[in-house]
Amino acid sequence: MPNLSFLDLVPVVEGGTVPQALNRAADLAAHAETLGYSRYWVAEHHGMAGIASAATAVVIAHIGAATRTIRIGSGGIMLPNHAPLVIAEQFGTLHALFPGRIDLGLGRAPGSDQRVARAMRRTLDSDPNAFPQDVLELQSYFANDGQTGIVATPGAGAKPDLWILGSSLYGAQVAAQFGLPYAFASHFAPDALDQALDMYRRHFRPSAQLDRPYAIAGFNVFAADTDAEAELLATSQQQAFVALRTGNPRQLPPPVAGYRDSLGAQGNAVLDQVLSCSAIGGPAKVAQGLAAFVARTQVNEVMVTSAIYDHDARKRSLSITAAAARDLKVAA
């Protein structure tokens, strides 16, 4: 059983506020640290009422101040939205504040729709295929190798761990070519998971950062003391997914008993597909789901994620998941 990490979109719940979401993220990160989670990542999304992690580097600093040892970082920074120099400065600052703890996961999706992307970048003329060049430029700032003619301050000499993120084969190719660790977003885009991991491992080229492939895959876990309670908790995320897929993103709603029964065959098929990399249930069912996912993927880490309306129930879910992983390690 590989190590567990946690991905947080810092959900804003219905009836809640952004300050509440940020305070809960810090509390959850400290809880994950006590449970032995390896890293705690937050993701960059924009223009979404239910996600409070848009200013990702600022949120990471907030998480860092609430923790002491757990690795913290981005899952990820959407690099096309930013000048590489700005990211070098932000994560150089984070490295200075929390040395030896910073991960910089990089993706090429906008983390928003085109309207919001235009508001951030002022233009949509940037080339998404420039992502590999942007990664190289960012690495140059950290290495302070003189290639850009600019010294990033902070940034020069900083050593955050760089990761490539992806939900398709493209990210796998970039991660393999650059010899970087790879994280696949199977928690919401599971279709290409097996093919992407195979491509990454087969084509991996060792680098100064990494001498062999290292992969994480996202996995939804909704854990509770009973299967029935977990099924109820999961309906908040299910409602949010349906709302997003139908063009009506919303704050994270409270759970609804019998929600799946109200959807019909087509709605249930959508949820079954998008949430196929998930475990929903009590301790035994979660352990079974984790074991099956690891056996399938052979990943080095499982990046758990779960959007649960009630904060205490979310903390309990992390605790049950960590205990299940420990039991699997002992059994192995």
N, C-alpha and C positions, 0 to 999 in steps of 0.2 A: 504494500500500500504506500503510494508516494505521499509527500507532504501536502497539506491543504493551505490554500491562500483564499483571500476574499476580495471580491469586486463589488464596489458600492457605487450606485448612481446617485446616492444621497436623495432618496425619494421625499418629495413633499406630499404629505397625506392630505386628503380632503378634510377641511376644517383646521389644518395645521398651517405653519408659517415656514418661511425659509430659515430664520434663526433657529427654530425648533429642529428642522432637518439637519442643520449643520451641527448643533449641539448633540443630537442623537448620533451623528456619524462619529464624532470624537469619542463618545461613550462606547459605541459599538467597536471602534478600533481598539480602545483600551481593553475591552472584554476579549476581543480576538487575540490580543497579545497574551493575556493570561492563559488562554486556552492552547497556546502553542502554534497558532497560525503563522505561516512563514512570511507572508507579506499582505499588505492591505492597499488595494489600488482604487482610485476613483477615475471616472470616465468623463471625457469632454462631450457635452451635448449642449445645444443652443436652441433657444426659442421654445422650450418645452416647460409647461407650467408645473409638471410633476417631477422635475429634475433640477437639483440645486448645485450641481458640480460644474457649471459652465466656466467659472474662473478656476480652472483645475489646479494650477500651481498654488494659488492662495489656499484652496481647500486642503491640499497636501501639507502645507505649512501648519494649518489648523490641526490636522491629524497628528503631525509630528510633535506638536506641543503637548498633545494629550497622551503620548506614548513614549517609550524609552528604547526599545530594542527591536521591535518588528520592522521589517522593511516596508517602506511606503513609496507610493509612486502613482504613475498614470497608466490607466488601461483603457484608452490611451489619450495622448495628445494627438489631435488631428493636424498633422504637419502642413497640409496645404492651406490651412487657415492662418498660418503664422510665418513670419520671416525666421529662418533658422537661427539668426543671431539673437532674436528675442527669446527663443526657447533656450539657447545656450546661457543667456543671462539669468533667466528664471531658474533653471535647474542647476546652474552654477551657484546661485544664491541658496537654493535648497540643500545642495551638497555641503555648503559652508555651514549651514545651520544644523544639519543632521548628517554628519559625515559617516560614510559607510552604510547608509540606510536607504539611499535614493535609487529608485528604478524609473527609467524614462521609456515607457512604451509608446511607440509611434505607429500611427495609422494614416491611411490616405483618404478615408471617407470624410465628408464635411461635418458629420455629426449634427446635421440640420437639413432643412429643405433648401431649395435654390433661393427662395426669397430671403431667408435668414442668412444664407451664405453670401448673398450679394451685399447685405447690410454690413457684414463683417469685413469682407474683402474689397468692397466697392466695385469689383469686377468679377466676372466668371471666366475671364480669358486665361487664367492660369492653367498650366498644363498638368493634369493629374499624373501623367507619365514622368513628370520631373521629380516624383517622390524619391527615387534612388539618389538623384543628384542632391536633393535637399538633405537626405540622410548623411551623405558624404560631407557636405558643407558643415553640418552640425558636428560631425565627428572631428572635423578640422579645427573648429573653434575650441572644442574640449582639449584636443591634443596640442593646441597652440603651435602648429607646425609651420606657420607662415604662409600657407597656401592662399588664404583669403586676404592677407595684408591687413587684417584687423585683429586686435587683441580683445577678446570678450572679457569684460570685467563687470561682475564675476563671470566665471565660466572657464577661462583658460586654466588648464591643469586639473579641472574637476573630473571626477571619475564616477558619474552615475552609471549604473548598468543599463545599457541600451537594449531594448527589445523591439522586435517587429510584430505588429498585431495584424490579424487578417480574418476574413470570413470567406475567402476564395483562394484560388491557387496563386494569385499574384503575390500576396504577402509571403507565402511559403517560398516562392522563388527568390524574393529579395532577401529574406532571412538566411536562406541557404547560401546564396552568393556572397553575402557579407559576413558569414560566420557568426550570426547573432542568435540569441535565444528567440523562440517563436511562441506566440500565444494565439490560439484559435478561438474565435467567438462562437463556439458551438452552443452556448446558452441561448442564443436567439437565431443563429444561422447555421444549423447543423448539417446541411446537405453535403457540403464538400469536405467534411471533417476527415474522414479516413484517407481520401485522396490527397488532401493537403499535407497531412502528417507524413504520408509515404513519400511525397515529393520532397518535402523538407529534409527528411532523413537521408534519402538516396543522393541528393545533390549537395549536401552540406559541405562547405569548405572551411577548414579550421581557420581561426583568426587569433589576433592577440587577445581578444576578450574570451574566446571559447574554443576549446579544442575538440569538442564533440557535440552532436545535436542535443539540445535541451528544449523540451516542449511542455507547454501548459495548454490545457483545454478547459473551456468554461462549462460549468455544470450547475443547473438550478437545483437547489435543495430547499424543500419546505418540510421541516421536521417538527414533530410535536410528540407529546407523550402517547397519543393514540393516532391511528390511521385516519379516523374520522375528523379529528381536530386539524390534522395537517391538510386534509383535502379542503376543509373550509378555509384555512389560511391562504391556500394557493389561489383561491378565487380572486383575490385582489390583483395579483399579477396577471391572471387570465383576463380579467376585465380590462386592465391597462393595455395588454397586447391587442385585444380586439379593437379597443378605441384607437390605438395607434395605426393599426392596419386599415381601418376605415376612415382615416384622415381626421380623427377627432381626439388628439392626445389630451390627456387630462391628468389631474392630480391622482395619486394612488387612492383608489376607493376602498371603503371597508369591505370585508368579506361578505358574500351573499350565499346563503344556503341554497343548494340546488341550482347554482348558476349554470353549470354545464348542461343541465336538463333543459334550460330555457333557450339554448343556442340553436338547436337543430343540427342536422347531419353535417351541413357545410361548415358551420362555425366550429363544431367539434373537430372536424378534420383539419382546419387551420391550426387550432391549438395543439392537436396531436403532433402536427409536423413541426411547428416552431418550438415546442417544448419537449421534443423527443429526447433531448439530453437532460433528463430531470429525474429526481427521486422525490416522491411525495408520500409521507407516511410516518409511522412511529420508528423507533430505533432499529428494529429488525429490518423493516422495509428499506430504510435509508442505507443501512449497511449493505444490503443486497444490491441496491442500485449503484452505490459507489464501487463495489467489487466488480460488478459487471462492466461498468464504464471503464475502469482501469484495465480490466482484462482485454477489453476491445481496443483501447487506444494505446496502452503501454506508455502513457505520458509520465513525465517526471514530476509534475505537480497537477493537482486538480484545483482550478480556480472556482470556488463556490460563489454563487450569487443567489440572492433571494430578496424580493421586495415584499415585505410583510407589513401590514398596516399597523399592528400593535407593536410598539418598541420592545416591550418585555418578551413578547412571543418571538420576536426576531432574535433577541439575545438567546432565548432558550433554544431556538433552532440551531444557532451556531454551536451551542454547547452539546446538543445531541449529536450533531454532525461530527464534531471533534472526538467525542467519545466513541462513535461508531468507527471512525478511522483508526483510533488507537486499538480498539478490539480487533480490527482486521490485521493490524501490524503484529499483534501478539499471536494471532492465529496462524499467521504466515511463518 
